[in-house]
Structure formats: C-alpha cells, structure tokens
Amino acid sequence: MNTNANPTNALIDWIGIKVYYTLPTEVSGLNFSSNDALNFQYDGTNLIMNANLGEELNNPQITIYDLLGQPKWKETIPPISKGKSSKTIPVNALSAGVYFVELTGVSEHFIKKIIVGY
C-alpha cells in the first residue's frame, strides 16, 4: 500500500471533455469479495439499494458523483448487514444524466453507475 498522503493530480481526456481531479495516493485498491452483489436504482426521489454482501459493511457512506466527478450528494447510512438486504435512501432530486454511486465502508469500496431520466 502506498502510504504517501500527498495527492496525485490526473487528467482524463474523454470524448473531447477534459476532466481534472485529485486522488489521494494512500488508497491503492478496492476490497470486496467476488460473491458480493450490489445494485442501485433511482425512482425520482429515492436511491434504492439492493445488496448481497459476504460480510457486514460498517460505517457505510454513499456519495453520488456526476460525470465530471463532482459530488452531488453524500450521506453516511446505517450498517449494511451480511447477506441480502435492501435500503431506500431519500436523496435530493437528480436531473437527467449519468451518475456514479460510490459506497464505502471501513475496508470496502464499490462504485456503480446509474442513469436518471432517460
């Protein structure tokens, strides 16, 4: 694991759009079991999460990013239990577009894409 706490700047030129962002370099990988399953749906006012995890996810935090990597919504939610579970999380209305939902725990990290309004 890289323990350097200095951020690393990066540039992505993706379909003609240049995106600049900063990543903390102390995060070097994603930890999850190959048996873990996670799915998000957005119904216009709520983010609906369906999970089947191999272990409990403590101190989970959900962040929704737009395509440019700008956070649009962030909240810490109650622990997610091992096995199948479902949670409905009220979020502010999202405009039509593509978003990434990031779910992080103490040692877990998941990122899923959602499409709103198409």
Summary of the structure (lengths in Angstrom):
residues: 118
radius of gyration: 15.3
end to end distance: 40.0
largest distance: 42.0
contacts: 285
relative contact order: 0.21
helix: 0%
strand: 58%
